[in-house]
């Protein structure tokens, strides 16, 4: 493909990978997990989700796995691949680094008077 995804990730890519970090999920479960992980601040619709899933499949960051239940036989279930997990770990490390740098600044901003 010639391209690759690198941090910083878009919210849709980040929350899709983050949602799959806890285990294999189908699309609707990924949308629910994204909403939960973001404390409701990020809600992904079906079009965004399935466009993102296809993009992540194309990049080899996730893969489809067999469904585990009879009621889920028609649902596509996805899992992180090693490159997907590595990309998510890199993004989480980047965010943690930013937070470490932001904490002292935030403390100083708390002392600024309007």
C-alpha positions in Angstrom: 0.0 0.0 0.0 2.9 2.3 0.6 1.3 4.1 3.5 1.1 3.3 7.1 -0.8 4.6 10.1 1.3 6.4 12.7 0.5 8.3 15.9 -1.3 10.5 16.4 -4.3 8.4 15.5 -7.7 9.7 14.6 -10.3 9.1 17.3 -12.1 6.5 15.2 -8.9 4.5 14.7 -7.7 4.9 18.3 -11.0 3.9 19.9 -11.4 0.9 17.4 -8.0 -0.4 18.3 -8.5 0.4 22.0 -11.8 -1.3 22.0 -10.3 -4.5 20.5 -7.5 -4.5 23.1 -9.8 -6.1 25.6 -10.6 -9.0 23.2 -12.4 -9.9 20.0 -15.5 -8.0 19.2 -18.1 -7.5 16.4 -18.9 -4.0 15.1 -21.7 -3.0 17.4 -19.7 -4.1 20.4 -16.7 -2.0 19.2 -19.0 1.1 19.0 -20.3 0.4 22.5 -16.8 0.0 23.8 -15.6 3.2 22.1 -18.4 5.1 23.8 -17.6 3.5 27.2 -13.8 4.0 26.9 -14.3 7.7 26.0 -16.8 8.2 28.9 -19.4 9.1 26.2 -17.4 11.8 24.6 -16.8 9.9 21.4 -19.6 8.2 19.6 -19.0 6.4 16.3 -21.7 5.8 13.8 -21.9 2.7 11.7 -20.5 4.4 8.5 -17.4 5.6 10.4 -16.9 2.3 12.2 -17.1 0.1 9.0 -14.9 2.5 7.0 -12.4 2.4 9.9 -12.6 -1.4 10.1 -11.9 -1.8 6.4 -9.0 0.6 6.6 -7.5 -1.3 9.6 -8.0 -4.6 7.7 -6.3 -3.2 4.7 -3.3 -2.1 6.8 -3.1 -5.5 8.5 -3.8 -3.9 12.0 -6.8 -6.1 12.6 -8.2 -9.3 11.2 -11.5 -11.1 11.0 -11.8 -14.2 13.2 -14.5 -16.8 13.3 -17.6 -16.0 15.3 -18.0 -18.0 18.5 -21.8 -18.2 18.9 -24.7 -19.5 16.9 -26.6 -16.1 17.3 -23.5 -14.3 16.1 -22.9 -16.5 13.1 -23.6 -13.7 10.7 -21.6 -11.0 12.6 -18.1 -10.3 11.6 -15.7 -10.5 14.6 -12.4 -8.7 14.7 -9.2 -9.0 16.6 -6.0 -7.0 16.9 -2.9 -8.3 15.0 0.6 -7.8 16.3 1.1 -4.6 14.3 -2.2 -3.3 15.5 -1.3 -3.9 19.1 2.1 -2.3 18.6 0.5 0.8 17.0 -1.9 1.1 19.9 0.9 0.6 22.4 2.9 3.4 20.6 -0.1 5.7 20.7 -0.8 5.0 24.4 2.9 5.7 25.2 2.7 9.0 23.2 -0.4 10.0 25.2 1.2 9.1 28.5 4.3 11.2 27.6 2.1 14.2 26.8 0.2 13.7 30.1 3.5 13.7 32.1 4.5 16.9 30.5 1.1 18.5 30.9 0.7 17.8 34.6 3.2 20.5 35.8 1.7 23.0 33.3 -1.8 22.3 34.5 -0.7 22.9 38.1 0.8 26.2 37.1 -2.4 27.2 35.2 -4.4 26.5 38.3 -2.5 29.4 40.0 -3.2 31.9 37.1 -5.7 34.6 38.0 -8.2 35.8 35.4 
